[in-house]
Amino acid sequence: MRRVFIVVLFVFSLLLVSVLFVPTQAAHATNCSSSCIAYSYWDGPTYGGATITTVSDPTLTNTNAYWARYLRMGNGTPRLFVGMVVNKGNGDGSILCNNGIHSLQYFVYVWGSSSSAHKCWTAQSSEYNQLVGLTAKPDSRCTPELDVSLEIPATNSLYEVCSTNGGSNPNLYNRMEFDEILADNPPTNQHEVWGVDWIDNGYESINGTITYQNRVVDGYSNPQPPQEFWVTDPMNGNFGGDMQSCVYQAFVFHCNIGS
């Protein structure tokens, strides 16, 4: 009986040691000083696109840094971008808004075109954490160009410009993409940008009619940080699904929606 007790005690001691010395998982920390980008895209011809997401206003860490969230149309040259950006110090976000302003800004930018719009607006604090519609679509107001806008219903804000890519078909693009880009290193094990949804995701026809995405994306990147997760895949009847994006320093399995 004594021998059995000693054996049981020995086995218990081994189990206790193994529990006490289980190695912990190190925090995942991609160095994003030069920039990291999370994206999701659909390929195919489109005359514009639309999504609804949220206005965020992150506080950046590095001396020179930037963050941006935007709807992108096109792969290659030209490309159209509509979204928001924060640039700090000499961060490369100045390519999106090169006006010396370091607070949150909205922008429309067409890159690599012979005829383009490049417009920036300073965001108002009342718009922070509000839903914003990002849209690029054909409209009679801008014919033959695209009507590109950011609309925030909660504050009755509308930022709008006509834009053309300068090509032979000034409205046609070959990709619709959602991007969240970061050139910064968030504080260890902390968030830098709370999670937001991307909903009502659709592409535009030549007459400006939206068709909601009804299939999973053709490509994506989730470098962590930034993070992008499809919590509801697009399919018929669900208004283009629901994607969430955020910026956490450590590896995470979902975004916490917050402000």
C-alpha positions in Angstrom: 0.0 0.0 0.0 2.8 2.4 0.8 4.5 1.6 -2.5 1.3 2.4 -4.4 1.0 5.7 -2.5 4.5 6.7 -3.4 4.0 5.9 -7.1 0.8 7.9 -7.1 2.5 10.8 -5.4 5.4 10.7 -7.9 3.0 10.7 -10.9 1.1 13.7 -9.4 4.4 15.5 -8.9 5.3 15.0 -12.6 1.9 16.3 -13.7 2.2 19.3 -11.5 5.7 20.2 -12.9 4.4 19.8 -16.4 1.5 22.1 -15.7 3.7 24.7 -14.1 6.2 24.7 -16.9 3.9 24.7 -20.0 5.6 27.1 -22.4 3.5 30.2 -23.2 2.9 31.4 -26.7 4.9 34.5 -27.6 3.0 37.5 -28.8 2.9 37.7 -32.6 4.5 41.0 -33.6 5.0 41.8 -37.2 7.3 44.8 -37.7 5.2 47.3 -39.7 7.4 50.3 -39.6 7.7 50.2 -43.4 4.0 49.3 -43.8 1.8 46.2 -43.6 -1.5 45.9 -45.5 -4.5 43.7 -45.0 -6.8 43.4 -48.0 -9.7 41.5 -49.5 -10.6 41.7 -53.2 -12.9 40.5 -56.0 -11.6 40.5 -59.6 -13.9 41.2 -62.5 -15.0 44.3 -64.5 -16.8 46.9 -62.5 -17.9 50.5 -63.0 -17.4 51.3 -59.3 -18.0 50.0 -55.9 -19.6 50.7 -52.5 -19.3 49.7 -48.9 -20.3 51.0 -45.5 -17.7 51.0 -42.7 -16.8 53.3 -39.7 -14.7 56.4 -39.2 -11.7 55.7 -37.0 -9.1 58.1 -35.5 -6.1 56.1 -34.2 -3.3 57.5 -32.2 0.0 56.4 -33.8 3.1 55.3 -32.0 6.2 55.9 -34.1 7.6 59.3 -34.9 6.9 58.8 -38.6 3.8 56.7 -39.2 0.5 56.5 -41.0 -2.7 54.5 -41.1 -5.3 54.3 -43.8 -8.6 52.5 -44.6 -10.1 52.7 -48.0 -12.1 51.3 -50.9 -9.8 50.7 -53.9 -10.9 50.2 -57.5 -8.5 48.6 -60.0 -5.4 46.4 -60.1 -2.4 47.8 -61.9 -2.6 51.3 -63.5 -4.7 53.3 -62.9 -6.3 52.7 -59.5 -8.9 54.7 -57.5 -8.8 55.1 -53.7 -11.5 56.6 -51.5 -11.2 56.5 -47.7 -9.5 58.0 -44.7 -5.9 58.5 -43.5 -3.9 59.7 -40.5 -0.3 60.8 -41.3 2.2 61.5 -38.5 5.6 63.2 -38.9 7.1 62.3 -42.3 4.9 59.2 -42.7 4.2 58.0 -46.3 0.5 58.7 -45.9 1.4 62.0 -47.4 1.0 60.4 -50.8 -2.8 60.3 -50.0 -3.0 63.7 -48.5 0.1 65.9 -48.9 -1.0 69.1 -47.2 0.9 69.0 -43.9 -2.2 68.2 -41.9 -1.6 65.4 -39.3 -5.2 64.8 -38.1 -7.7 62.4 -39.7 -8.5 63.2 -43.3 -10.8 61.8 -46.0 -9.4 61.5 -49.5 -10.1 60.6 -53.1 -7.0 59.7 -55.1 -6.5 58.3 -58.6 -3.0 57.0 -59.0 -1.1 56.6 -62.3 -3.6 58.4 -64.6 -3.3 61.1 -67.1 -6.4 62.8 -65.8 -7.3 62.4 -62.1 -8.9 63.9 -59.0 -6.9 64.2 -55.8 -9.0 65.7 -53.1 -8.6 65.8 -49.3 -11.0 67.0 -46.5 -10.3 67.4 -42.8 -12.6 65.1 -40.7 -14.7 66.6 -38.0 -14.5 65.1 -34.5 -18.3 64.7 -34.5 -17.8 62.2 -37.3 -15.5 59.9 -35.4 -16.9 56.4 -34.8 -19.8 57.1 -37.2 -20.8 54.9 -40.1 -19.5 56.1 -43.4 -20.5 55.1 -46.9 -17.6 54.9 -49.4 -18.9 55.0 -53.0 -17.6 55.3 -56.5 -20.3 55.1 -59.2 -21.5 56.4 -62.5 -23.8 59.4 -62.1 -25.3 62.0 -64.4 -23.8 64.7 -62.2 -20.3 63.6 -63.2 -20.7 62.0 -66.6 -18.5 60.8 -68.2 -16.6 60.6 -64.9 -17.4 58.7 -61.7 -19.1 60.3 -58.7 -16.9 59.4 -55.7 -18.1 60.2 -52.2 -17.8 59.6 -48.5 -21.2 60.0 -46.8 -21.8 60.1 -43.0 -25.6 60.1 -42.4 -25.3 60.7 -38.6 -23.8 64.1 -39.1 -25.3 64.8 -42.6 -21.8 65.0 -44.0 -21.1 64.5 -47.7 -17.6 64.7 -49.2 -17.9 64.3 -53.0 -15.8 64.8 -56.2 -16.0 63.8 -59.8 -13.1 61.6 -60.9 -11.8 59.9 -64.0 -9.0 57.5 -64.6 -8.1 59.1 -67.9 -8.3 55.8 -69.8 -10.1 54.9 -72.9 -13.0 53.8 -70.7 -12.7 56.3 -67.8 -15.1 54.4 -65.5 -14.1 50.8 -65.9 -11.9 49.0 -63.4 -10.9 45.3 -63.0 -11.0 44.9 -59.3 -12.8 46.0 -56.1 -10.8 45.8 -52.9 -11.0 46.7 -49.2 -7.7 47.8 -47.6 -6.4 48.6 -44.2 -2.7 49.7 -44.2 -0.4 50.6 -41.3 3.1 52.0 -41.2 3.7 51.9 -37.4 4.4 49.5 -34.5 1.4 49.4 -32.1 2.1 49.1 -28.3 2.8 45.5 -27.2 -0.3 43.4 -26.7 -2.6 46.4 -27.3 -5.0 47.5 -30.0 -4.2 50.6 -32.1 -7.5 50.6 -34.1 -10.7 49.1 -32.7 -12.6 46.7 -35.0 -15.1 47.9 -37.5 -17.5 46.3 -39.9 -17.6 46.5 -43.7 -21.2 45.9 -44.8 -23.5 46.5 -47.8 -20.6 45.6 -50.1 -21.4 45.8 -53.8 -20.1 46.7 -57.3 -21.6 49.1 -59.8 -23.0 48.6 -63.3 -22.5 51.1 -66.1 -25.9 52.8 -65.2 -24.9 53.2 -61.5 -27.0 50.3 -60.2 -25.4 48.4 -57.3 -25.2 44.6 -57.2 -24.2 43.1 -53.8 -21.3 40.8 -53.8 -22.5 37.2 -53.7 -19.3 35.1 -53.6 -16.3 34.8 -51.4 -13.3 37.0 -52.3 -10.7 36.0 -54.9 -7.8 37.0 -52.7 -7.0 38.3 -49.2 -4.1 39.1 -46.9 -4.2 39.1 -43.1 -0.7 40.0 -41.9 -1.6 40.7 -38.2 -1.3 43.6 -38.0 -3.5 44.9 -39.6 -6.3 42.3 -39.3 -9.2 41.5 -41.6 -11.8 38.7 -41.0 -14.9 37.7 -42.9 -17.4 37.0 -40.2 -20.2 36.5 -42.8 -19.1 35.4 -46.3 -21.0 37.2 -49.2 -23.8 35.2 -50.7 -27.2 35.8 -52.3 -29.5 37.7 -50.0 -27.0 38.9 -47.3 -26.1 42.3 -48.8 -22.5 41.5 -49.6 -21.6 39.8 -46.3 -19.7 41.3 -43.3 -16.0 41.8 -43.1 -14.3 43.2 -40.0 -10.9 45.0 -39.8 -8.8 46.2 -36.9 -5.2 46.8 -35.8 -3.9 44.7 -32.9 -0.2 44.3 -32.1 -0.6 40.6 -31.2 -2.1 37.7 -33.1 -5.9 37.6 -32.7 -8.7 35.4 -34.0 -11.3 38.2 -34.3 -11.7 42.0 -34.1 -13.4 43.6 -31.1 -15.8 46.2 -32.3 -15.4 49.4 -30.3 -14.5 53.0 -30.4 
